[in-house]
C-alpha cells in the first residue's frame, strides 16, 4: 500500500532548520517569486531530466523565503508552505531513489500541515475536536490535497500508522479537497480519492465501486491530464480484469500523448503517465 505523521513540532522545526541554514539574500516575496519561476514548467520546452535542478532550486528559494517572512504574513507563508509540500512530493516521486523518498514525504507532510495550521478556523477545530475533524474545516485545497498525497505515501512505510487512523486521515483530506475544488490539479481530488478507494483494503476504508465514479469525474474535469486514464486502467480496470476498459483507457492516453499541445498542458505528469502506460501495455498482453 505504497500510496499511503500526526505531525510533531520537531518535524516542522527540522524543516525550518534546513531552510535557515541556507544563505538567502532578497526580500521574501521576491524569493517566493523566484521559486515560482524555477518551478514553472509551462514556459518553453520541458526537459524531464534537467528539471530536477530547477525543482531543487525552487525548494531552496521557498525555504529561504519562510525564514525571512514575518509570522504575520500568513498568506505568503501559506503559499510557500503549499509550494514546498507539492515540490517535496514531486521530488520524491520523480527523482529520488527508494532510500531517500521517505524523508522527502516527511518534509512534504510537515509543510502541508504548517500551511493548514495557518488557517485560524483549522487551528480552532483542531484544538477542540482534533486533527481529523480539522481537515473537514480546511479552506486551502492545495494544503489539504498535498497533505493527503504525502501522508498516503508515508503510510506505505508505516502500516501501524495506517491501521490506527492514518488511512482515515488520507480519506478525510481527499474528501475535503473534492469539496473545496474538485478540478484542482487536473481533477486531482477525485483522482486521489479514487486511487485511495481502489488501493486500500475495505477494512481500512477502500471501496472499489465508489472509486470508479471518482475516476470518471476526474477525466470529465480534465481530459488532458493523462494520469487520469492511466491510473484508472492500472488501479481499477486491471485488478477487476476489465480488459476492454483497460485497453480503451490506454488507447485514450496514447492518443493524447500524440498531441503535443495536450502533453504540454501538464508536461511533467503527462510524460510520467505515458511512460507508465507503455509499461502497462508491454506487461499485459491483453490489448491487441
Secondary structure, DSSP 4 states (H G I P E B T S, - for coil): -TT-----HHHHHHHHHHHHTS---S-HHHHHHHHHHHH--SSS---HHHHHHHHHHHHHHHHHHHHHS-TT-HHHHHHHHHHHHHHHHHHHHHT--HHHHHHHHHHHHHHHHHHHTTSHHHHHHHHHH-HHHHHTT---HHHHHHHHHHHHHHHTT-HHHIIIIIHHHHHHHHHHHHHH-TTHHHHHHHHHHHHHHHHS-GGGT--HHHHHHHHHHHHHH-TT-THHHHHHIIIIITTTT-HHHHHHHHHHHHHHHT-HHHHHHTHHHHHHHHHHHHHHHHHH----
